[in-house]
Amino acid sequence: MTDQRETWGQLLQLDAPWQVLKIQQDVNARRYDVWVGLEAPKQWFGFIRRSQEQAVEHYSWRHVNFGDWRVHLHVALPVGQTLEGLAWAGEFDLPFTNSLARQIFSLLKSDVSLQRICDLLDLPVSELWRFRYALDSGRLNVGEIASDDIKVAEEADSDIPSLDDPVWGELVDGKLEIDIRVLGLKLMLSRLRAQMSKISDSEIRDLKLQEFQRYFAKNKQMLGHELAQLKEGAASV
């Protein structure tokens, strides 16, 4: 068991004094449960004085899959300690570790649907919606869960302004107004402007602009009137 705990500690990239306390596996459910906590300070003869025991708070997150097995982490966090920036931890009120959140965000940037992400990663759709809502409401900063930029190559379309064109930001920030005849686009832009007013994280803002641009690309046959104005705006920005 000690060897297993050390192996999981290496897989999770735990640094001392964090360590794996216990492991449980369910073969039928193809699930690992791993408990992580701080190494307890030892006194003479290996005993711990009861007065030195710290109050802890318990948190659980879904972690990146290990093969086709689901991994759930349970962390005993001493009161006053933080887990900020650790890949194997997550936001206290969200269901995923930072590593899994980064994986999900990368799939969203690649235009993978929420249902497909659930299927690929074996995630409950309710938990993925909680994560998506945190992104859309500006509660989560991707810069804190991603150590480097997540870049996704986009196929160029001469009919659509490129993603790095400032016209997209001008439009969603309300600095550029166009005449919109398609109700779906009008509703989407209204929702997007409300969301962007709350989002400060640059990676999440890029994701929202990317999704907006893809909407134009997928529906450009019925958005000719709006696209003409957008390209005119791009030329003048």
N, C-alpha and C positions, 0 to 999 in steps of 0.2 A: 504493500500500500504506500509506503514511503516513496518507492521508486515512481509509482504512478503520480503522486502529488508533485514530485520534482519535475516529472515530464510535463504535466499540465502547467506547472509554473513557468517552464520554458516556452510552452506553446502560447501562453497568454502574455509572455514577456513581462512577468512580474519582477519588480525590483524590491530588494529588502528595504524595510522589514515586512512587506506584503508577502504572503505565502498562501498556498492552497491548504485548507484545513481538512476538507473532506470531499470525496467524489462518490457519486452514485450514478449507476447506469441502468436504464430500462431497455432491455433488448427488444421487447415487443413494440414499444413506442419509438425505438431508435432515438433515445434521448439521453444526454449527459446532463447531470446537475453538478455544478462545481461551487463549493463554498470557499470564499476568500476572506482573509482577515489579517490583522497585524500579528506578528510573532509576539507572544507574551513574554514580558521580562521575567527572567528567572532569578531566584534568590538561592541561598545556600541549600544544597541537596536537592535542587530542582523544584522547590516549592515556591508558590506565588502567594504573597501576602494578600489577603482578601481586601485590605484597605487600598491596595494599588490597582484593583480591578477597575477598568474604565466603563462608564455607561456607553452603550453603543446603539446605533440605529441600523436597521436592516433594510437593504434594498435589493431588488432583483431585476435583472435585465436579460433579454434575449441577446445572445452573442452570435458571431459568424458561425455558420454551420461547419461541422467537422466531417467532411465527406457528405454523406446523406443523413447524418445524424444531427439533430438539433442540440444546441448547447445553451443552457440556462445558467447564468452566474448569479450567485447570492453573496452579497458583500456585507460584512459586519463592519460598520464605519464608526469609530469612536467619535463621540460628540465633540465638535470643534475642529475635526479633521476635514479636509476637502479632497476631492478626487478630480479636480479640474485638469483637463488635458490628457487624462489617462485613456488609452485606447480601449481597455477592457471595462471601463466604467461608462456611465451615461448620465443624462439629465435625470434628476431625482423623480420627476413626474412624467417621464416618457419611458416607453417599453424597451428601447434598444440601447446597446452599448455604442460608444462612438465609432468603433470599427464597423459594426453593422450599419449604423446610420450613414457612414461614408459610402458603403457599398450600395445602399439603397439610393442615395443621392446621385451616385454615378449612373445607375440605371435610369433614373428619372431624366438625367441630362441626355441620355441616349434615346429618349422618347419611348421608353418601355412603359406600358400601361400599368396601373396599380394592380389590376387582376393578374397580369402576367408576372409582376414582381412577387405577388403572393404565391403563385404557382412555382416559380423558380426557387424561391427561398423558403417555401413552406411556412408562410407567415399568415396569421389571422388577419383578415381584411380590416377588422375593427382597430387593431393596433397600428396597421399601416395608415389608416385614416387619421388616427391621433397624431402620428408623425407628420403627415402631410399638412394637417391643420396648424401644427406648430411652425412649419415652414411658412405657410401662407399668412399667418398672423404676426410674423416677425418675432416670435418667441425663441427661435433657435438660430444661433449663428454658426453657419457651416465652417467659417474660418477657425472655429475652436475645435472642430472634429476632423478637419482635413489638414494634414501636415504640408501638403503641396497642392497646387492648383489641379482641378479636375477639368481636363480639356477633352472635348468631343469634336471630331472632324465633321463638318457639315458640307453636303454636296451643294455646289454653287448653282443658283437659279437666276438667270439674267432678268427675270420678270419681278424678282423680289429683292429689295435692298438687303445687303449683307448684314449679318448679325452685329458687326462692329460699327455699322452706320449709326450715328447719333440720332437719326430720325426716330428710331424706336423709343429711345429714352425720352425724347421731346414729346412724343405722342402720349405715352403712358403717364408722364409727369404733368400733363395738361398744358404744356407750353406750345403745343401744336394742336390745332383743331381741324378736323376734316368733316365733310358731309358724309354721313353713314346711312346707307339705305337698307342694309341687312340687319335685321333685328338681333340675330345671334351675335354678331360682331359688336353691336351697340351694348348689349348686356355684358359681353366679355370685357370690353374696355372699361365699363363702369366698375365691374368687380375688380379688375386688375388695378385700376387707379386707387381704389380703396385699400387694397392689399399693399401696394407699393408705398403708400403713405406711412405704413407701419414697419416696413422692412428696411433695415440699414445695412445688412450684410451684403457685400458685393457679389458673392457667389450665388446667393439666393435671388438677388435682383437679376443676375445674368440668366438664371434658370427661367424666371418668369418672362423675360424678354425673348428667350429662346422658344418657349412654348407659344408666345404670341406670334412670333415670326412663322412658326410651323403651322399655325392656324391659317395664316395667309397663304402659305405654300400649298396646303391641302385643299383650300377652297378658292383658289385664285380664279377659277372659271366664273364664279358668281361675285367676285370682289373686284371686277375690273374698274368700276367707278372709284372705289376707295383706293385701289392700288395706284391709279393714275395720280391721285392727289398725294399719295405717300411718296411716290418717286419724284414728284415736283418738289415736295417738302425736303426730300433728301438732297436734291440738287441745290437748295437754297440754305441748308443748315451749315 
